[in-house]
Amino acid sequence: MRTTFAPMEGITIYCYRNAHHKIFGEGIDYYYTPFLSVYKHHAIKKRDMREILKENNLEKGVKIIPQIMTNKADEIIWALRELKSLGYDEINLNMGCPVGTVVSKDKGSGMLREPDRLYEIFSEVFEDEITEQVKFTVKTRLGLSDPHEFENILPVLNKFPFDEVIIHPRVRTQMYKGTPDMEVFRWAYENSKNPVGYNGNIFTVDDYKKIVEEFPDLEEIMIGRGLVSNPALAREILTGKEINIEEIKEFMDELQVRYKDEIFSDDSIMHKMKEIWFYVGNLLEKKDGTEADTYIHKIRTSKNVSEYRNAVRTVYKECRIKNSL
Ligand SMILES: Cc1cc2nc3c(=O)[nH]c(=O)nc-3n(C[C@H](O)[C@H](O)[C@H](O)COP(=O)(O)O)c2cc1C
């Protein structure tokens, strides 16, 4: 069973992945790229290309799975060929994105609207020999508004030899809220003809263990927000070694430096760092055991780089990891 870092647009960009792999790579088998948009004239956006260029993924031992977003068979086939020629041997298709502008184009979770159309798309894709030359996986939700829609979607997926079907057991209307539907997930786990991966709401070592106990034959456990909030979560799962505040500082410093490869103004880098603090802040409390919210709020609302630096310095000085005495 492999443990992977979920694709997260705007967050798990190559700068982040490289910084994370350097400091907290232990326990992560693969990193997904955020979704790469495929254009109808068979091209990948320039910015998205930077996610997959080898020169941006040279951190020692880092393993990447590109994720693509398109709903056209010819574009999927083209992308599989293109990514193979760039040296990738596994590619994932996004069938889960819930964002309105994506779904309205029948992409992401919008692909789940019509199982018959899904059948047509994959019939054409799997006729192409490229599907024998690379691993091809999908990441899907259970449906658009009702988890039982999956009872019509899984039989379609079962008709094709996907290397894996990764299931985030929510529906599109839930976005990232509410609880994953573990009953429908169990049905899918028991009835999928292809290997199954699980994704959703793993925030602690116990959450992970519970999934492994209940679903011992999973191919993969994919973690997103849990890893952004606690970048050492995969290491804790693997070795039991918990994160400390010095490591957070080391990671955030590394991240700030790495962002310079992609982002050219200090203000924009600060903005990006604030986004990460939104997640990482959850790990911290004041040294007296009270909430650190006001300190994290100061970081998030700082108006310039010098205010940001001061707010961050205060956090390192005054905070500790929750429940660590
Ligand atoms: C900010 C953000 C960006 C995301 N971007 C992507 C993406 O590019 N591709 C994708 O398949 N899922 C994306 N997701 C969904 C996550 O990969 C994952 O399925 C979801 O967060 C549930 O898993 P978690 O509870 O472990 O975070 C994104 C989620 C968030 C919160």
The ligand as a Gaussian input file, in Angstrom:
#p B3LYP/6-31G(d) Opt

LIG

0 1
 C       -6.918000      23.964000      -2.294000
 C       -7.202000      22.614000      -2.889000
 C       -6.763000      22.311000      -4.177000
 C       -7.039000      21.065000      -4.747000
 N       -6.581000      20.773000      -6.022000
 C       -6.824000      19.539000      -6.555000
 C       -6.301000      19.158000      -7.847000
 O       -5.605000      19.921000      -8.532000
 N       -6.605000      17.910000      -8.306000
 C       -7.355000      17.020000      -7.573000
 O       -7.588000      15.896000      -8.024000
 N       -7.820000      17.347000      -6.359000
 C       -7.556000      18.561000      -5.831000
 N       -7.999000      18.840000      -4.565000
 C       -8.651000      17.782000      -3.783000
 C       -7.627000      17.002000      -2.963000
 O       -6.687000      16.355000      -3.800000
 C       -8.322000      15.943000      -2.090000
 O       -9.059000      15.097000      -2.927000
 C       -9.277000      16.557000      -1.060000
 O       -8.677000      17.652000      -0.414000
 C       -9.710000      15.510000      -0.023000
 O       -8.591000      14.908000       0.587000
 P       -8.014000      15.411000       2.010000
 O       -9.158000      15.353000       2.981000
 O       -6.896000      14.437000       2.326000
 O       -7.541000      16.813000       1.808000
 C       -7.754000      20.091000      -3.996000
 C       -8.184000      20.396000      -2.700000
 C       -7.928000      21.638000      -2.144000
 C       -8.415000      21.917000      -0.737000

